[in-house]
């Protein structure tokens, strides 16, 4: 089973607000900073204040990879071979005042951890394929629509991902070769009538005691038919950001 189900809540019919309540985080206040550059540079001083930095775009393949060729190295499942689609891309980055142990394998690499990082998702069946991979069948409710998807969820610590070529390629291109303490991967293939495939990488870097830098990159191929049919109802780009910001809030609550 190669398909992987993506995190998050509905981006189909509801335009989600961009201001994220962080009352459950360890920061007293925070803002969501929208970046114009998709692969924006880190702003440590801003993240020290609890701010979440995010970029998001909806582009044709030629436009996305022409401007940011390094994003090609995220393709773990033939994502960019799709036709009749446009691509949603986002980078999300923030700090949390937690120990790395908050993101240990036993805490997040399980069906319960998968559900916590999503909204309206229920895992119906799961199977441990290896120490690094869990396959799942998950049911998701999106507004009035429900669907079921097969999913795989990968987790690697620094020693474990060294021989995973696709992870190392993504690190070289997207994190300039840095070696985070933890890497997770999610990749989806044909999971609804709206989307074809998706890939999500999240990297966790312990900066000092009780401080972790989290950087996530996501690409989703959206069927152009869905854009034509529902684009007048939903701003897909803004809703996609809402998806990621929801996940950020859930991570802060772990």
N, C-alpha and C positions, 0 to 999 in steps of 0.2 A: 504494500500500500504506500503510494508516494504522495497522496494528496494531504494537504494540511489546511485546517480551518483557521481563519483570521480572527484576531481579537476584536472586541468592541461592541458597540450598540448600533442601532439603526442609523445608516446614512442615506436611506432611500427616500423617506417621505418627510422627515422632520429636520428643519434647519436648527442645529444645536447652537446655543450661545457660546461665545468664546471666553467669557469671563468665568474662570474656574474657582469654585469655593475651596479653599484649602484649610478650612477650620479643623480638619482632622490631621493635618500635617504638623511637623515640628516647627514650622515657621509662623510668625505672628501675622504676616501679610505677604501677599505675592500678586504678581500680575502675569498675564499671558502676553508675551512679546512676539508679534508676528514679524518674521524675517522675510525680506524680499529675495535675498540670495538663497536658493534652495539648499545649497551645501554651505550654509553660513558658518563663520568662525566662532569658536567658543568665546563666551563672555563670562569669565569666572566671577568677576565682581558682581555682575547682575544676578547670576545664579546663587551667589552667596546670600543674596537678599530673598531667595526663595522663588525668583522669577522662573517661569517656564518659557523656553524659546521654541518656536515652531515655525516651519515653513510648509507650504502645501501648494500644489499646482495640478491642473488638469491639462495635459498636453498630448499632441501627437508624438509617436515614437521618434520621428526624425527631429522634432523640436527638442524633446527631452534629452535624447542621447547626443544630439548635435551640440547642445550647450553644456551638457554634463556627461561626457563619455564614461566617466568612472562609475556611473550608476549601472552600466552594463554588467559589472561584476557582481551585482546582486542576483543575477538570473541563475537560480538553482534548479528551475523546473521548466525551462522553455518559455518563460514568461514573455519574452520579447519576440517570440516566433508567432504570436497570435496576430491574426488579421481582423479587420472590422472592429477594432477597439481603440480607445484612447487610454492614456495612463495617468492615474492619480499617483503622485509621489509626495512623500512628506519626510521631513527630519524633525525629530522631537528631542529636546535635551534639557535636563534639569538635574539638580542635586537633591539628595535626601540626607537628613541627619540620622543615619542608621548604620549599624554594623553590616558588613557583608553577609554575616550569618542570616540576616533577614531574608536573603535571596538564595539561600542554600537549596540544593536539589530536593531535599526532603520536604521543603516548605512550598515550593512552587511547581516542581516537575511532577504533577499528579493531576488527576481529573478535577479535584476540588480547586487546585490552583488555577487550572484552565478556566473554570467557571467563574472564579472570583474576578478575573481580569476581563470578563465579558458581561454584557447585560442581556437578560432574556435568553441565556444559553444553558442548556441542560445536556450533560454527557450521558448518552444512553448506553454506550458500550466502550470499553477501553481494553487495550492489550499492550503489555510491555514487550516491545520488540527487541530492545537492547538496553544497556545501561544508559544510553543517551536518547532513545527514541520511544515515545508512547504514541500508538495509533488509537484514534478515538472515532466514534460515531456521535456527532453532536446535533442536537435539535435547537434551532434558533427561531425566535419569533421576532418579526420585523413589522411593526405596525399591525396591520390586519393579515399579514402574510407570514407563513411559517415554511421552513424548509429544513432538510436534514443533509448534513455533509460529513464525508469521511475526513479525518484529520490526523496529522502527525505533529508532534511537539518535541523539539530537540533541545537538549541542555548540555553544555560543555563547560568545564572549568579550563583554566589556562593550559594545563598539561594535556587535556583531552582533545582540544581542537587543533593542536599543532599539525596533525596529519590529515585534517579535513580541508582539502584544497579550496572548496567553495567558501569556507569561513575565512581562511587566510587571505584569499583574493579580496573579499569584501573588506577585511581589516586594512589591507594594504591600500586600497583605493579610498575608503571612506573615513578611516581613522588614522591615516598616514602611517600605517604599520605599527601603531601602538598595540600592546598586548593587554587587553582587559582581563580581569579576574574571571569573568563569567560571560559566556555568549549563549543566547537563545535564538532559535530559528523557527519561524512559522512560514509555511508555503501552501497555497491553496490552488487546486485545479478543478475547474468547472463546479463551482459550489452554489450557483443559483442562475436564474435567467437574466440577471443583471450583470454579473461579473464572470470572467473566465478564470483568471489565476491571480494569485497574490503571493508576495514574499515579504516577510517582516524579520528584520534582525534587531535585537536589543543587546547592548553591551554594557556591562556593569564594571566600573573601575573604582576600587577603593583608593581614595586620595589620602585619607588619614583616618585615625580612629573616629568612628561614628560619622563618616562622610563618604557618600558614594555618588559618583557621577554616572548618570544613566543617559545613554544615547541610543535612540531607535530610528531606524530607517524602514520605510514601507513603500511598496509599489503595488498597485492594483490595476489590472486591465479591466476597463469598463466597456461593455458592449455599446457600440454607437446607437443601436436600436433603442436601448434603455435610455440613453441620453436624449434622443429625439422624443421619446414618449413621455419621459418624466422630468426632463430638464426644465420645463416651465413651472414645475411644482417645487423642485428642490435645487438648491445650489449645492451641487455635489462636492465642490472643493471645500466649502465652509463646513458642510456636514462631516466630511472626512476628517477635518481638523477636530471637530467635536468628538469623533470616535477616539482619536489618539489622546485627547485631553482627558477623556473619561478613563482610559487605561492608565494615564499618569496618576490620576487621583487614586485609583485602586492600588497602584504600586505604592503610593505614599502610605496607604493604610495597612499594608502587609505587616 
